[in-house]
Amino acid sequence: MTWDAEFSDHFARRADAMRFTAYLLCGNWSEAEDVMQAAFLKLYLAGPRMANREGLDAYLRQIVVRTFLAERRRVRWRRERLTDSPPELPQTGPSSEVKIVLWQALGSVPARQRAVLVLRFWHDLSVEETAEALRCSVGTVKSQASRGLAALRRRLGPNFADLRMEV
């Protein structure tokens, strides 16, 4: 199978999942789409040089997280200004109020802590896998997860008291 065909197949299977991961990180569908597209572009360009293409999902997830973090570092150069209200219409599908509250709270957590929380608790990666994906130490993952969960608990208040740290 050629790289173009393999990439097209991978894109068709994983685009929605990576877009949602980017949304969890960004808290904004427009920015999530940009991050996801940039990540797939980087994967496409790197593909022909890759000797082993077995771990494309993990590699792509890593690219999404790193692209998100790189964009957060370039705050001054951002082309768009984010506001409290998203430019897109709310989803018409079933969405629970709890999920919306959690996503808004997650959006208030600093970018690095948010990346750790999404990888650890949404993608269910181990501490070691998260550390590898973010190129940091296991201790950093644990402290960022702890701080991120504490920030979420403060933001959410006592109604979400059963939010537990599992690091």
C-alpha positions in Angstrom: 0.0 0.0 0.0 1.4 3.4 -0.9 1.8 6.1 1.8 -0.9 8.2 0.2 -3.4 5.4 0.4 -2.3 4.4 3.9 -2.5 8.0 5.1 -6.0 8.5 3.5 -7.2 5.4 5.3 -5.7 6.5 8.6 -7.3 10.0 8.2 -10.7 8.5 7.5 -10.5 6.3 10.6 -9.0 8.7 13.1 -9.9 12.3 12.1 -13.0 12.5 14.3 -11.2 11.1 17.3 -8.3 13.5 16.9 -10.6 16.5 16.4 -12.4 15.7 19.6 -9.1 15.3 21.5 -8.0 18.6 20.1 -11.4 20.1 21.2 -10.8 18.8 24.7 -7.4 20.5 24.7 -8.5 23.8 23.1 -12.1 24.1 24.3 -13.0 25.6 20.9 -14.1 23.7 17.7 -12.4 26.1 15.3 -9.1 26.0 17.0 -9.4 22.2 17.4 -9.9 21.9 13.7 -6.8 23.9 13.0 -4.7 21.8 15.5 -6.1 18.6 14.0 -5.3 19.6 10.5 -1.8 20.8 11.4 -1.2 17.5 13.1 -2.3 15.4 10.1 -0.2 17.6 7.8 2.9 16.9 10.0 2.1 13.2 10.0 1.7 13.2 6.2 5.0 14.9 5.7 6.8 12.6 8.2 5.2 9.4 6.9 7.6 8.6 4.0 10.6 8.8 6.3 9.0 6.5 8.9 10.5 3.0 8.9 7.9 1.6 11.3 4.3 2.7 10.9 2.8 0.5 13.5 2.3 3.2 16.2 0.6 5.8 14.0 -2.3 6.4 16.5 0.1 7.1 19.4 2.3 9.2 17.2 -0.6 11.2 15.9 -2.0 11.8 19.4 1.5 13.0 20.4 1.6 15.4 17.4 -1.9 16.8 18.3 -0.8 17.5 21.9 2.5 19.0 20.9 0.8 21.2 18.3 -1.7 22.4 20.8 1.1 23.2 23.3 3.2 25.0 20.7 0.1 27.1 19.7 -0.4 28.1 23.4 3.2 29.2 23.6 2.7 31.6 20.6 0.0 33.6 22.3 1.2 36.9 20.9 1.1 35.6 17.3 -2.4 34.2 17.5 -4.4 35.1 14.4 -7.8 34.8 16.1 -9.1 36.3 19.3 -11.0 33.8 21.5 -14.1 35.0 23.2 -16.4 33.6 25.9 -18.9 32.6 23.3 -17.9 30.2 20.5 -18.4 31.4 16.9 -20.1 28.1 16.0 -23.6 27.0 16.8 -24.1 24.7 19.8 -24.3 21.0 18.9 -27.9 19.8 18.3 -27.2 16.3 19.5 -27.7 15.1 23.1 -25.3 16.7 25.4 -25.5 16.6 29.2 -25.1 19.7 31.3 -22.4 17.9 33.3 -20.2 17.4 30.2 -20.6 21.0 29.3 -19.7 22.2 32.8 -16.7 19.8 32.9 -15.5 20.9 29.4 -15.7 24.6 30.4 -13.8 23.9 33.6 -11.2 21.9 31.7 -10.8 25.0 29.4 -9.8 27.1 32.4 -6.9 24.8 33.4 -3.4 25.8 32.1 -2.4 24.2 28.8 0.2 21.8 30.1 -2.0 20.5 32.9 -4.9 20.2 30.5 -2.7 18.1 28.1 -1.8 15.8 31.0 -5.4 15.4 32.1 -6.7 14.7 28.6 -4.0 12.1 28.0 -4.3 10.5 31.4 -8.0 10.4 31.9 -9.6 10.7 28.4 -7.1 8.6 26.5 -6.5 6.4 29.6 -2.7 6.5 29.1 -0.5 5.4 32.0 1.7 8.0 33.8 4.7 6.6 31.9 3.0 6.8 28.5 1.9 10.3 29.2 5.4 11.3 30.2 6.7 9.8 27.0 4.1 11.6 24.9 4.9 14.9 26.5 8.7 14.3 26.7 8.8 15.0 30.4 9.5 13.1 33.6 7.0 10.8 35.4 7.1 13.2 38.3 6.1 16.1 36.1 3.1 14.2 34.8 2.1 13.3 38.4 2.5 16.9 39.6 0.7 18.4 36.6 -2.2 15.9 37.0 -2.4 16.7 40.7 -2.4 20.4 40.1 -4.9 20.1 37.2 -7.3 18.0 39.2 -7.0 20.4 42.1 -7.8 23.3 39.7 -10.8 21.5 38.4 -12.1 20.7 41.9 -11.7 24.4 42.8 -13.5 25.5 39.7 -16.3 22.9 39.9 -17.0 23.3 43.6 -18.6 20.8 46.0 -21.1 19.5 43.4 -18.3 17.5 41.8 -16.8 16.2 45.1 -16.4 12.7 43.7 -13.8 13.8 41.2 -10.8 11.7 42.3 -7.1 11.8 41.5 -6.0 8.5 40.0 -2.3 9.2 39.3 
